[in-house]
Structure formats: C-alpha cells, structure tokens
Amino acid sequence: MEEKKKQVPLRLSDSLWKELAAWAEDEFRSINGQIEYLLTEAVRQRKKGSSTNEAE
C-alpha cells in the first residue's frame, strides 16, 4: 500500500527551478519527482551517516 503523500508549498529561485527542471528532464522525471528523489536520497545518506557517526 502506497503512503499518502503530503503537499508542501515550496518557493524556489528561478535559477534553481531551471537547474532542477534540466536535471529532471535528463533523468526522465517530473520536477516534483526529481525533488522527491533528491530529498529521499538526502534522508537516506543522513541515516547512513548517523549510524557510522554513533560508533565514533
């Protein structure tokens, strides 16, 4: 069962929007899909990093 998605208003600069749009197009995603992908990856990396930092 897919998680219910939350809507979040987001303001981006024109230049960042253009960069994300180009990146999304390169990876065959919508801009929304690209932002969600990038945030998911950032959270995954943070979780991975926090488990190694706890051992220090």
PEVEN-V319607 format. One record per pair of residues at least 12 apart in sequence whose C-alpha atoms are under 10 Angstrom apart, sorted by sequence separation. I is the first residue (numbers start at 1). J is the second residue. If there is no record, write none. Layout:
i=I j=J
i=I j=J
This chain:
i=19 j=31
i=20 j=32
i=18 j=31
i=21 j=34
i=24 j=37
i=17 j=31
i=20 j=34
i=21 j=35
i=20 j=35
